[in-house]
Amino acid sequence: MKIFLTFIVSLWASYCIGQYKITGSVVDQNNQALTGATVVLIETSDSTMVEFCLTNNKGEFVLNDVSKGVYAIQLSFISFESQTVNLMTDWDEKDIQLDPFILKESSEVLKEIEVKAEHIPMGLRGDTISYNASAFKTRPNATAEDLLKKLPGIEVARDGSIKAMGKDVEQVLVDGKEFFGNDPKMATKNLPAEAIDKVEVYDKQNEVEAFTGIDDGQESQTIDLKLKEDHKNGGFGGLDIARGSENTYSAKANYMRFSPKVQASFLGASNNINNETFTINDYISFMGGIGNVMSGGNLNFSDYQPLQNGINESTSIGSNLNWDINAKVDINAHYLFNEVNNDIQSNNSITNLGEGFLFDQFTTSMNMRQNNSHKLSTKIKYKINPLTHVNFKNIISFSSRNSTNDAEVNYVLMNQNVGNSLSDFISDGDEFSFAHQTTLKRKSKKKGRNWISNFRLKKVTEDIFDNVFNSNQVQGQDILIDQNQYYKNELSQIGGDINFTEPLGSNFYLSLSYAYDRSYDRPFRNFFDLESGQEILNKSLSSDYERIYKYHVAGFNLKRNRKRLKINVGTKYQWTALYGSINDGEFKTDQLFTNILPYFNTNLKTKGRGSLDFTYNTNIIAPTLQQLLPLPNNTTPNFEFIGNPELVPQYDHRLSLGYNLFDNFSLTSLFANVRYTNSNNRIVYKNSINDQLFRRSTPVNTDKYEDINTYVSLSRPFRPLKLKYRLTINYRYADYNSFLNDLESPVKESSTNLKFSLRNKNTEHVYIETGVDWSRTNQQFEIADDLGQTFSSTNFFVDSDLYLPLGFTLTSKVNFNRFSSEGFNDQPNFILWNAAIKKLLLKDKLELRLEAFDILNQNIGYRRVPTATSIREESYNNLSQYFMFGLNYRIGNNKMDSGIQLDIQ
């Protein structure tokens, strides 16, 4: 070990001794610093780019880790003439200080200057960072995601999520247009890298800000993938298919057709290896945004079915169309079909907290689910004239679902078996929905005066059939349920809002707003007991009911809008009505609430590319229908959920303080955020357990809920070894009240997550990323100290790609998962190792591969879940060792870039 460390230290020392640092500055003819100028070091013998950087706010630059050689320095800046100068030095000093470089302003300063030189890798244009894709060499068959991994300031996580300049990327556009909605991964994983000319990163204004010209500082971090000219007219795509042992398969196809007026794309995928073809972000995008998945003030994901634990077979088909009919009319449309079949066999061990006692619950279950959905979304933008725009959005969806569950539960009290439950549950359901929104935007010739209105309409019909069989024998009590249950519901929702803005002076604006929304549910549920195969109506459980939720919101706010500082302060007054009844008034609740909802936001742009945000806002969350009405649900053995008509809406206060910095001089990104939430009338669940271990849960309001969440992320290069590291720390603490048998049970929760990753910057021959993901959870109960729990999990990983001659590539992904043993029966640790070998053929259009999954055959399904009144440990069936042979074929354009090929270090 000592010899190894000595060797490493010696190697590092010798490496550092042979390296030089070149510093200098770039100014204009008036000796003013040029911030964001591009400086490129070029090997004069073959014009290879060796190193590059951007100047800081003082115009200074540093070229690190330079070996002795013959170089030229190329300098460029928007609206200035580019300059190439031979590097003159005798290499006597390790720190080489150059005289300032003076750039001349271009004679075409009023025009956008497009730099044609092949060596300009990136540049700044206002707040936009632009990357020249051809300056960053990627492998054949690479995707946009592979290209993004090479761009300084952009980071792609292992799950495909993207950060740019330290911020989460919320949208990826293709030539400025949406690509299958707002999920960034749809574009980055399907668009070939060879089709991309430039990558632009900027803070994108929402539609309202772009129309009115009033920047509220609420922009979203956006990446725009600009296509090469030879890809803007024509089609291209790819086909990927694989077949393996254990009857595994995977297939994926995409095809994209672009022209100056039309973008059309098709995606299709199917597999049984637990790969999710479309994500929750795709669902939200296809539904027209987060507003359209809100129902009665609550999120509604009833027909979105993500991948579950166990074995999944999923199939998805999607198409996307962007059509610029003329200068006034644009059409955007998406269609998505998604089907998921899930098979899960699980064993659960749950320790439950009773009043003065603990009991264990051991469950073995088999569950089969099938879910499919169709969604069609259209958006029409019509520019009536330069001052008036109108948008029409429509979403039509249909979904169906079927599930069966067989379960056996054994109950243990004081180490004695006290009974068991057997259950058989079958459920079939379908849902149809239609949502429409019209947006009218009108602005005056007077800058800043505008009004925007929205009209919304939504209709949902739901039809569910359940067959329930429960046999429950616990503590001498024998309960048998054998029923058919029919549930139908019709939801109607209508609403609208209007916002008027008037300028009060330079950079000051007053906004007045009003919104109205009414949601009406008319569901019923009939319970039929089964006797000798005959249905007999159970009147005590059957019922029809209705729920009306409506609100009026009026408000005003003042805005101060300047380039570096934006302030928005205001308040809203909300009047809320909540009405519910059972059996035409046999039981009803009728409540009115009024709330004042203040809010405040400020955004300060600091020097460089830093920003400081502070936000305070308030929010109302209304109870759902199920939370409000006392309608029993007996589908789960030994458990019953009962609604509470006395519930009142939850009122949240939220504070957020965030700081973001990206230093294009050192390529360092830092993001820090602290969020605090305090809730009045927080909706929590009161649990009760009787002597027969029968559990009942009812929602109640409590005034004690505090939550604080801190997040810090730091990323920067480690230049001496040409590495890059990222460190993220997330800490959450919550203090709230839970209830058990009418006793308040204060609960304190804390969780810590630490992630550290390290990867090499020079990825021409090998790519390696390694790191650790460590989590720790602590939960303490005031009324039951012995149920307090602390446990942790650790994941070590090493991902690598080795690029070999003759078009061969070796890939490997190793994960070592380790769980602590506190409070649990065992300590399951396992290593998951996947590997593949790939070979390029047919001028790099065809790739063959042989893949191995779970080489060590150790993969297990396992998770731990803490709740306010229990500790849960679950093991389930999961994919284990299999091998696959596959191919990937690129369709369409295969034109090689002309010009000089660059070797990026």
N, C-alpha and C positions, 0 to 999 in steps of 0.2 A: 504494500500500500504506500509506503514512504517513497519507494522508487517511482511509483506511478505519479504521486503528487509532485515529486521533484521534476519528473519529465514534463508534466503539464505546465508547471511554473516556468521551467526553462524555455519551453516552446512559446508560451505567452510572452516572456521577456524578449526572446529573439524576434518574435513577430513585431512587438512594439518598437524595438530598437530600429527595425528597418522601415518604419513608417514615418511619414511627414504630415504636418498640418499646414494648410495654406489658408491664410486669412486676407481679407481685403474689404472694399466697400464699393458701392455703385451709386453715383450721383448724377444729377442733370447738369446742364450748362450753367445753372445758377448755384451750383454746389449744394442743392437740396437732395436729401436722401431719397432714393427710390425704393419703397417698400414692396416686397414681393417680386423683385426682378429675378429672373432665372439665370443661374450660373452653372455651366456645364464644363467639365474637364474632359478633353478628348485626346485619345492617343493618336498622334499625327501620322503614324505609320500606316494604320488601317482604319482611321476615323471611328474607332470604337469608343463609346462613351464609358468613362471610368467611374465618375462620381458626379453628382449634381446636388444643388441645394437652392433655396430661395433666400433672399435677403430679409433681414428683420426690419423693425420700424426705424432703425438708424441707418439702413442701407448696408449693413454689414453682412458678410457671409463667411462661412468656414467650410473648407473641404478637408475632411478627415481621412486618415488611414491611406495616404497616397504613397505609393512606391516610387523610387527614383526612375525617371524616364523622360521622354521627349513629348511634351504636351502642348495643346492649345486650349485657351479658355474662350468659350462662347457665351455672350451675354445678350439677353433680350428682355424687353419690357413693352407692354402694350402701349401703342402710340409713339414709341421711340424706335429709332433705327437699330437693328441688331448689329453686334460687333464681335469679331473673332480676332484674338490677339495671341501670339505665341508666348508661352510661358518662359521667361528668361530668369534662370536661377542657377547658381553653382552647387546647390544642395549641401552647403556647408552647415546650415542650421536646421534643426528639426522643426522649428516654427518659422515658416516663411511668410513675411508680411509684405504684401504688394501695395503699390501706390493706388489711389482711388481711380476707378474706371469712370469715364465721363461719357454718357450716352446723349446723342443728339435727338431732339424731338423730331418726329416724322413730319414731313410736309403734308401728309394726309391725316392730320390729327382729328378731323371731324368724322372720319370713317373708321369702322372697326377693322383693325389690322389683323389679318390672319397670317400667322407665322408659318412659312412653308418649310423651314429647315427641319431636317429629319431628327436632329438631336435635341430639340426642345421638348423635354419630357413633361413639364407642367408649368403653369403660369397662373397669375392672378388677374382677374378682370372685375374690378369692384369687389363685391363679396363672393364672387364665383371663382372656384378653383377648377381649372381645366387641365385634364391629363391627356397627353398624346398617346393613344393606345399602342401605336406601332413602336414606341420607344420602350415598351415593356414586353419582353419576349415571353410567349407562352408556348406550352406544348401543343402538338397537333391534337385535334379533338377537344381542346379546352373550351370551357364554358365561360360566360361572363363572370361567374363567381371566381374561377381560377385567375382571371385577369385582375379582379378587384383585390385579391390577396397580395398582389405584387405592388399595389399603388401605395406610396407613403401617405400616412394620415388616414387610411381606410383599413379597417380590420373586419375580417369575416370569422365569426365564431364557429365552433364545431357543429352547431345546430343550424348553421346557415344565416343566422341573424347578423346584421351589419351595423357597424359604427363608423361614422365619418367625422373627423375632427372632434372625436370624443362624444358625439351625440348619436343616439339611436336613429338609424335611417328608417323613416316611416313610409317612404314611397320610392319606387324605382320606375322611371318613365323610359319609353323608347321613342326617340325623336320628339320628346315633349308631350307624348300622349300616354294615357293609361294602358297598361298591359295586363289584362286579366285582373282589373281592380287595383287594390292598393297593397297587396302582399309583395314585398320586395323579392322574395325568393322565387316567385313565378317567373320573373324575367331573368334573374341571375343564374338559375339552374337550367333554363331552357334555351337561352339565346347563346349562339356560338361566339367565342371571343373573336374569331377572325372577321365577324361582321361589324365589329365596333371600330369606329374611327376615333372618337373622343369620349371621355368620361367627364361629365361636369357635375360638381357638387355645390349646392347652394341651399339657402333657406327659402323654401317656396311659400309664397303667400297663399292663403285659401282664396276661394272664388270671390268672396265678399271683399277682401282686402285688395285683390287684383282689380276688381271692378271700380271700387270707390277711390282707390289710391291712398287710403288711410291705413297705415301700417300699425297694427295693434301689438306687434312683437310676439305674436302667437304662431310664427311660421313653423313649418315642419321640415326637418332635414331631408333633402331629396337628392337622389342621384339620377341624372339624365344620361342614358346611353345613346350617343349619336352614331348613327349607322354610316358606313362607308357608302360612297356614291354608287358603287356597283352592287350594293345590297339594297338600295332604296327602290330599285326597280327589278322585280323578279322574285323568285321563291327559293327558300332553303329550309332545311330541317334535319331531322335525324330519326333513326330507328334503332331501338335497343331491346334485344330479346335475350333471355337466358332460361335455361332449364337445368334442374339439379336433382340430386338424390332426395329421398324422403318426399318425392312428388312436389318439390318446390319449383316455382316458376316466377318470372318477372318479365313484363313487357311494357314498353313505353315508346310512343311515337309523337313527334311534333312536326308541324309544318307551318311556315310563316310566309305570307305573300305581301309584299310591300310595293306601293306606288306613291307618287306625290300626293294623291288624294285618298288612298285607301290603305289601311293596315288590316290584314286578316290573319288570324292565327288559329290553329287547331292543336289540341293536346289530348292525348288518350293514354291511360295507364292502367295496368292491372297486375296484381301480385298477391302472393300468399306468404310473404316473408316479413310481415309487420311493417311495411313502409307506407306511411300516410301519403296519399296522392294529392289531397287538398287539405289545407289547414283552416283553423278558426278564422285567420285573417282573410282567407279567400271567401269564407262564408259571409263575413261582415261586408266585404267589398261587393259581393254579388247581391247582397240585400240592400245595397245603396248607401252604406255607411252605418255608423253606430246608432244614429237616430232612428233608423228603420228596424232595429232589433230591440228597441225599447217599447214595452207595452205597459201602459198604466204607471210609468215611472220606474219600471223594473226591466232588467235585461231578460230577453226571451230567446233562448236557444233551443226551443222544443224540437226542431227538426234538424239541428246540427248534431251529428253523431261522430265524435272523434274516436280514434282507435282506443280500444280497451286493452286491459291486461289479457294475457292468454294468447291464442292463435287467431290472427286476423287475415281475412281475404278481402281485398278492396279493389274496386274498379271505378274509374272516373273518366268522364269524357267532357271536354270543355271547348268552347269556341269563343273568339273575341273579334269584334269588328269595330274599327274606327273609320268613319267615312266623312270626309269634308266635302259635302255636296256642293257648296259654293261659299262665297265669302261670308254669308249670313247664317248658314245652317250646318251644324256638325251633329253626327249621330254616333253614339257609342252603345254597343250591345254586347252582353255576355250570356252564354248559356252554359249550365253546369249540370251534369248528372253524376251522382255519387252513390255508390253502394258499398256497404261494409257488412261482412259476415264474421261474427265473433264466436269463438268457442273457448270457454274458460272453465277450468276445473280447479277449485281452490279449497284450501284448508285454512280456517281462521281460528286464532286463539285470542279471546277478548277477556280482559279483566275489567269488570264493571264495579263502580262505586255505588253501594247501597247506603241506606241511612244506618250508619254504625256497623256495616259489614261489607265484605267484598265477596263477589261470586264470579266464577269463571264460566265462560261460554265457548264451546268448541263446535265449530260448524264445518261440515263438508258439503259442498255444493257443486252442481253442474249447471252451466248456463249457456244457452244458445241464443244469439241475437242476430237478426237480419234487419238492416235499415237501408232504405234508398230514398233519394230525393231528386227532384227536377227543379231547376230554377232558371228563369229567364228575366234578365234585367235590361232595360233600355233607358237611355238618356238622350234627349234631344235638346240641343242648345240653339236658340234662334235669336239672332241679333237684329231686332226690328230696325234699329238705327244706332248710331254710336252712343246714344244716351240711354237706350232702353233695351234690355235683354230679358228673355224669358226662357226658363228651363223646364222640361217635363221629364219626370222620372217615373217609371213603372216597374214593379217587381211582381211576377207571378211565380208561385211555387206550389209544388205538390210533394208530399212525403208519405211514406208508409213504413211501418215497423212491426216486427213480430219477435217475440221472445218467449222462451220456456226456461223455467228454473226448477230444479229439484234440489232440496236441501234437507239435511238432518242436523239438528242442533242438540247437544248434550249439555246439561247444566250441572255445575259442581259447586257445592257450598260447604265450607269447612272440610274440604278434601273428601266429601261424600257426594256421589251421584244422586241428584234429587229429581231427575226427570229428563224428558227429551221432547222435541218437536219434530214433526215431519211435515213438509210442505211441498205442494205441487202447484206451480203458477204458470199460466199461459196467458199471453197478452197479444192482441192484434189491434192496430190503430192506424188511422190515416188522417192527414191534415191538408187542407187547401187554403191558400192565402193570396190576397191581392193587396198591393199597397201602391198608392199614387202620391206624388208630390209635385206641385207647381210652384215655381219660384219666379217672381217678377222683380226685376231690379231696374231702378230708374234713378239717374243722376242729373243734376242741374248743370247748366253751363257755369254756374258759380262753383268753383272748386270746393269740394268738401260737403256740399249739400246733396243728399241722396235719401232715398227710401227703398227698403227691401221688404217684400212680403212673401210669406209661404202659406200654402194651403195643403193639408195632408188628409188622406183618407186611407183607411185600412179595414179589410174584412177577412175574418178567419173562421173556418168551420173545422170542427174536430169530432172524430167518431172513434170510440175505443171500446173493445170487448175484452173482458178479463174473466178467466176461469180460475177460481181460487179454491184450493183444498189445503186445510191446515188441521193437523191432529196434534194437540198440545196436552201433554201429561206431565205436570210439574207440581211437586209438593202435594200429591194426592188429588189435585184438581184436574178434571178431564174436560177439555174443550174441543169441539169438532166444528169446523167450518167447511161447508161444501156449497159453493155458490157460483152462479154466473152473474157478472156485473156489467151493465151497459152504461156508457158515459157519452154524452153529446154536449157540444158547446158551440155557440155562435158568438163571436166577438165583433163588435162594430166600434171603430174609433174614428173620430173626426177632430180636426184641430187646425190651427193656423196661428201666425204671428206677423207682426209688422214692426219695423224699426226705422225711425227717422233720425237723420243726423244733420246738424246745422253747425257750420263753422262760426266760432265766436271771435276769432282773431287769428293771428299768426300761430299756427300749430296747436290751436285749442279748438275742441269740438264738444258739442252737447248732443247726446243721443237719448231719444225717448222710445220706449218699447212697450208692446202689449202682446200677450200670448193667451190662447185659450185651447183647452183640450178636454174631450169627453170620451170616455171609454165605457162601453156597455157590454157586460157578459150575461148570457142567458143559458146557463148549463143545467143539465139534470142528470141524475144518476139513479138507476133502478137496480136493486139487489134482489136476485131470485135464489132462494134456497132450493137445492136439488134433492128431491126425494123420489127414489125409484126411477130416476131419469127424467122426472117431471119438474118443471120450473114453477115455484110457488113464490109470489111476490112477498118480500119482507118489507112491510110498510114502515117498521120502526127505523130502518136504515135508508130506504129509498126517499128521494126528495128531488124537487126542482128548486132552483134558486136563481137569484140575479144579483149582479153587482154593478154599481155605477160609480165611477171615479172621474171627477172633473175638477178643473182648476182654472182660475183666472190669475194672470201674473202681469203686473204693471211695474215699470221701472224706469230709471234714468241713470245716466253715467256721464262723467266728464273725462275727456281724454286730452292728454298733452303729448303731442307726437313730434319728436325731434329725432334726428338721425341717430344720436347716441343714447338718448334717454326717452323712454316712453312710459307714461303713467296712465292708468285707467282705474277710476274709482267710481263706485255707484252703489245703488241698492235696488232691491225689488220687493214688492209687496205681493204675497201669494195668498189667495183665498182657495181653500181646498174643501171639497165635499166628498164624503165617502158613505155610500149607502149599500146595504146588503140585506137580503131577505130570503127566507126558506118557506117553500110551500105557500106562496102568495100571502106572506105576512104572518105566518104562524110563529116565526121567529125572525127578528130583524134588528139591524143596527143602522143608525142614522147619525152621522157625525159631521160637524163643521169645524174647520181649523183656519186660523189666520197666522201667517208668519212673515217676519221681515227678514230678507236675505241680503245682507250687505256683502260686498266683495271689493277687493283691491288687488291690483297687479302693477308691478313696475319692472322694467327691463332696462338695464344699463350696459352699453357696450364699452368694455374697457379697452385699453391699448392693445394693439395686436389683434388677435382673433378671440378675445375673451369676452364673456358676458356674465352678468349677475342678475338673477331673477328672484323676485319675492312675490308670493301670491297668498292671499287670504280669500277663501270663499266659503259659502254655506250652501247646504243642499237638503232637500226633503226627499225621503224615500217612503212611499206609501206601502201599507201591508198588502200582500197578495190576497187573492180570493181564498186560497187554501189556508192562509194564516188567519183570516178573519172569521170564517164561519165554522160552527161546531159540527163538521161532517166527518164521521169516523172513516178511517182507512184501515182495513184489517187484512191487507194483502201479505203482511209480514208476520210470521208466527211469534206469539209472545210479545208483540209490540203494537201500540196503537197511537195514531196521531190525531189530535183534536184541535180545531181552530179556536181562536179567542176573539169574540166580537168586540171586546173592550180595547183592542189594540189602537194606538194612535200612531201617526206617521213619525218616522225617525228623523231627527234634525241633527245634521253633522256640521261641525266647524273644522276646516282644514287650513293648515298653515304649511307653506312650502318655501324653502330657501335653497337655491341652487347656484352653483358656480361652474362655468365651463370655460376651458382654455385650450386652444390649439396653437402651438408655437411652430410656425412653418420654418423657423430658423433651426431649431433642434429636432423638429418632427416629434415633439412631445405633446401628448394630449392628457388633460386632467378634467375629470368631471366629479363634482361632489354635490350631494343633495341631502337635505334633511326634511322629512315630512312628519307633521304632527296632526293627529285626528282626535277630536273630542266629540262624543255623541250624547245628545239628550234624547231620552226615550228610545234608546237603542233596543232593537228587536232581537231578543235572545230566546233560548228554549229552556223551559222549566221541565225537568225530568222527574218522574216519580216511579218508584219500584215497590211493589207490595210483597207480602210474605210468599206468594206463589211465583215470585220473580217476574211478574208481568209488568212491563214497562210502558209508560205513557209519556208522551211529549206534547207540550203546549207552548206556543209562542207567547212571550210576555215582554213588557217594556221595562227597561232599567236605565237609571241615569248614570251609572258608573261604567264608562268605557273610555279608555285612553290608549292611544297607540302612537309610538314613535318609530320611525324607520329612517336609518341613515345608510347612505350608499356612497362609496368612493371608488373611483376607477382611475388608474394611472398607467399610461403606456408610453414607452420611449425606447429608442435604440440603445444597445450596448455596443458602441462602435468598435472598441478594441478587438472584439471577437466577432464582429459582424452579426450580432444577434439582436433580437427584439423581444422585450418582455412586457407582459400585462399583469397588473395586480388589481384585483377587485375585492372589496370588503363590504359586506352587507350585514347590518345588525338591526334587529327588530325587537321591541319590547312592548308588551301589552298588559294592561291591568284592567280587569273587568269583573263583573258579577255573573256567576252562573247560579242555577237553582236546582236543588234536589229535595223532593218531598217538602216543599214550601220553605226550606232553609236556604238562605243566601250563602253561596259558596264563592267567596272571592278567589279569583284565579290570577296568577301572575305567569306570563309566558315570556320567554326570550329565545331568540334564535340567532345564530351567527353563521355566516357563510363566507369562506375565504377561497378565492381562486387565484392561482398563479400559473402562468404559462410562459414558455420560452421557445422561440423558434428562430431558425437561421434566416438571414436576409438574402444571401446568395443562393437561389434555388435552381440554378441552371442544371446541376447534376443530381442534387439530392435535396429533398425537403423533409425537415424534421420539426415536429412540434411536440413538446412534452410539458407536463405540468401536474398540478394536484388540485382537487376540488374537495374541500373539507367543510362539513356542516355539523353543527352542534345545536341540540334543542333541549330546553329546560322548561319544565312546567311544575308549578307548585300550587297545592290546594290548601286553603286555610283550615277547612273542616276535616281534612284527611291528609295529614303529613305523610303517612305511610304510602300514599298513592303518588307522591311527588316523583317525577321521573327526569332523568338526564341521560340522553344517549347521543351518539355521534356516528357519522359515516364518513368514509374517506375513499376517494377515487383517484388513483394514479393512472396517468395515461401517457402513451407514446404513439404518435401517428407519424408515419414516414412514407415517402415516395423516393425510390431510387431509379434514376433514368439511365438506362444502359444503352450501349451501342446497338445498331441494327433495329431500332424501334422498340426495344423491350423496356418495360417498366415493372418494377416490383413495388407493391404497396403493402403496408402492414399497419394494423390498428390494434393496440394492446391496452386493455383496461383492467386494473386490479381494484376490485371493490371490497372494502373492509367495513364491517359494522361492529360497533361496540356491543357489549353483552349486558349492560346495566338494565335490570328490570325485565330481561327476556330469557327464554330458555336456552338459547344457544347463540353462537356468534358466527353467522354464515359469511364466509369469505370466498370469493371466487375470482378467477381470471378469465376474461373474455378476450380471445385473440382471433382476429379476422385478418386474412391475407389474400393477395391476388397477384397473378402475373399476367401482363398484357403485352400484345404484339400488334404493331401497326403494319398494314398492308395496303396495296392499291393506291399508292401515292398519298398515304395517310388518310384516305377516306374510310377505310375499314379497320376496326380494332377488334381483335379476338382476345378473350380473357378467360382465365380459369380462377375461380374464387373458392375460398374455404372459409366457412363460418364456424366459429366456436371450435377451433382446432383442438383445444385441450378437453373439449366436451364437459365444461364446467358451468355453462350458463344455467342460471336458475331464475325463477320469478319470485321476487321477494320485496316486501315493503313493510314499513312501520308507520302507524298513524296514531298520533295522540289526539284525544278529544277532551272536552271539559269534564267528562265523567268516566273515561275509560282509557285503557291502553290496548291497542290492536296490533297484532302481528299476523301477516298473511303470506302464505306461499301458494303459488299457482303454476299451472302448466305454462311452458314457454318454449320458444324455438331453441333447439339444441343443434348439435353438430350436423352440418350438411355441406355439400359441395355443388358448385354450379359451373356450367360452361355457357358463355354468352358472347354476343357480338354487338358492336355498335357501328352503324353505317351512316355516314353523313350524306345528306341529299342536297343537291344544288351547288351553289357557288363554291369553288375551291381555288379561286384565283389567289396566287401568292402576292404579297405586297411587293411593290417595286421599291427601288431605292436601297439604302444601306441598311443591313441588318445590325441591330444594336445588341451588344452584350452588356446587360445591366448588372452592376456589382452592388 
